[in-house]
Amino acid sequence: FIGIKAMAKSLRKIARVFNDPELTERIEKVIEEETAEAEAKIAPYKERLKGKSVMLFVGGSRAHHYQDLFRDLGMEPIVASYEFAHRDDYEGRHVIPTIKLDADSKNIEELKVEPDPERYKPRIEPEYYKVLKEEGVLGSYGGMWEDMGEGTLVIDDISHIELEYLIKKMKPDMVCSGIKDKYIIEKFGVPSKQLHNYDYSGPFAGFRGAVKFARELDMMIHNPVWELLKAPWEKGPTLKAELNG
């Protein structure tokens, strides 16, 4: 539900699952009205954010799904990283059958369950569920790599040393991460948007959340304070050493 196009896509998937013509019609009307309003309100921010680059280092799939919202704003995700991801988070669910068990995998007990023949009542008929899976509405995830553009970088479990190197090398206009990285990022004169929670603003989900997000990014990126900021190492040496004879 993060991003204008992504929100519309999610709502259409929900309509497809319920397969109710009246619900589908209502959803399409909501999408039409909300998309038009959101895009009109975002337009002035998009003009100022277009072409700005962003790096995302967030867990819980946010480093991937927020990319849709940044692209709605004309911004370019150039680096992305998960902290606790598995191969299928990067490559998609189709790689799961090829993943071999290792020592770490064996720490988690495998549970095998079977439906109770009397109590279990599937919400979707098995035949229709099969159709939805074939259409990719259910049980399908392409992974982060599928949506990363040419020349971008995907890193697993980034360290602070790697983060500092990437900021120096790629000079992003914004870095999205968590509170533990915030002050490292801002010492480089780069605004840091925390995506782990809504401690500054939000919520950012849905059509109207996208407008809030655009307004907040515009204020952060175009704040003149970043041009005035001097990191400690730019003012003088932060480490001193001498040869011990």
N, C-alpha and C positions, 0 to 999 in steps of 0.2 A: 504493500500500500504506500510505498515511498516514491513519489514522482507523479506527475500528471498522467502521462501515458501508461505508466505501470499501474496506477490506480484504476484506470479505465479497463486495462487488461485483466486485472484481478476481478473486478466486478462482472465482467463478461464471462469469466470462468465460473464464477458462482452461479450466474444465470444458467449456464450450460449444464451444471451439475443438477440443479433443481428441475430443469427442462419444463418450465412453466411459461407459456407464452405471455401471460399477463405480467408476471414478474420481469421477464426479459424486456418487455415494452417499457415498464417503469424504470428499469435500470438504464436503458438507452436514453430515456428522457433526462434522467439525472446526469448522466455522463455529458450529454450535449450542453445542458445548462451550466454545470459546474466547470467544465473545461473552458467554455467561452469566458466565464467570469474570471477564472484563475489566470488564463493567458493574457487577458486584458490588463489585469493588475500587475502581472509579472513583467510585462513588456518594457517599462522604463528601467527596471533593474537588469533585465536581460541585455539591454543595449550597453550597459556599463560592465557587465560580467562576461560578455561574449569573448571567448578566446583565452580567458584566464585558466591557469593550470592548477590542478589539485592532486595531492597525494592522500591516500586513505589507509590508515592502519587501525582497523577496528575489528573486533570479533563478532560472533553471532550473526554472520552473513551481512552485516551492515557495510563492510568495505566493498561489497558487491552491489547490494540493492540501492545504496545511496547514489551509485553512479548514474542510474536512470534520472534522478532528480537533478544532478549536476548537468547532465546533457540537456535536460529541459531548459536549463538556464544558459546554454551555450558554452559551458565550461568543459575543460578536457581533463579527465582522469588519466594521469601519466604513470602513476605507481600505485599499487594496491597490495595489501598484506593482511592475512589473518593471523591471529595469535594461537588459536587452538584448532586449526582446521585439519581435515583429512583429505585424502586424494580426491574423493568425490566432490568436496566443496570447491576444489579448483577445476577439476576435469569433468565433472558431471556424474550423475548416478549410473551411467552406462559402464563405468569402470569398476563398479563394486564387485561383480563376479570375478574380476581378474586380480583383486587384492589378496595377497597371501597372508596367512596368519603369521604373526611374529610373537615374540615374548610379551610385548606390551599388550597385544590384543588378548592374550590368554589371561590377563589380569581381570578381564570383564567376563563374568559368567554369561553364557549364551542361554537364553530362555526360549523354549519351544512351547507354544500354546496351540490349542485346538478349540474351535468354537463349540460351545455347549449346544447340542442338537435341539434342546427345548427352549432355552432362554435367549440364544443369540438370534437377533433379527437385524439383518443388514439394512442400512439406510438406503442403499442403492442396490437394485437388482443386479445379480452377478453378470448378466449379459450386457447391461448398460454400463456397468463398471468397466468391463472389458473394452467397450467402445470408447469410453472417456480416456482410458490408458493409451489406446492406440492413437487418439487425437492429441495426446500430450497434455490433457487438461489435468489429469491426476497422475501421481507417481513419476513425474518427469522433472528433471532439473539439469540444465546444460552446464552448470558450473561457471565460475568466474572467468576462466580463460576464454570462453566463447564470446564474452562481451568486451574483452580488453582489445583496444585498437592496436594497429601496427606500430611497432617501435615503443610500446609501453613495457613496463616491468612489473612482474609479480614476484613477491618475496614471501617466504613463510617465516613467521615468528621473528620479526625484525628486532635487532638490538639497537641500543641508543647510539652506538658507534656507527652502525650502518645508516641510521636515521640522519645523523649529523653529516655523514659523507654525501648522502643523497640530496640533502638541502643545499649543500655547497655546490654539488655537481649540476643539479637539475633546476635549481632556483624556482621552486613552485610559488604561485601566488597565495596559496593556502595549503595548510596541512590539517587533516582531520584525524584525531586520535582521542586519547583519554587524558585524564587529569595527571597521570604520572609522566606524560610526555610534554604536557602543555608548556612548561617553563623552559625546557630545553629548546623547543621549537621557537618560542617567542624571543629568546636571546639572539636569534639570527635575524630578527626583524621581520618575521613571517607570522601572520595571524594564525592562531590555532583554534579550530572549531571542535569543541568536544561533542562527540556523537554517542557517548556511552549513556548519557541521560539528558534531561531537559533542565539542567540547573540554571541556565541563563534565559531560556525562552521556550518556545514550542507550544504544543506538539507540532511535529513536522510531517506527520502522515496525512494522506488524503489530499484533496484539491486545495483546500484552504490552508493546510499546513505547508504546502509548497510555496504559497505566497509569503508566509511568515519566514520561511527559510531563505527565500530570495532577498527579502528586506534585510535580514540579519547579515547575510553574506556581504551585501553591498555596503553596509555600515562598517563591517570589519575590514574588508579589503581596501576601501577608500578612506580609511581613517588615517590622517596625516601623521599620527604618532609613529608609525613604522619607519618613516623616513628620518625621524629624529633620534631613533633608538640606537644606542651604542652598546654592543656586547662587552662584557668585562675584558675579554682578550683583545679588543680593539683599542682599549684605553691604555694598555700596558701589559707586560708579561704576567701571566697568572701562575707560572711555575719558575722557580729558580733552582739552579743546581751548581755544584762546584766539585772539583776533583778532590777526593779524600786521599792525601798522600800518606 
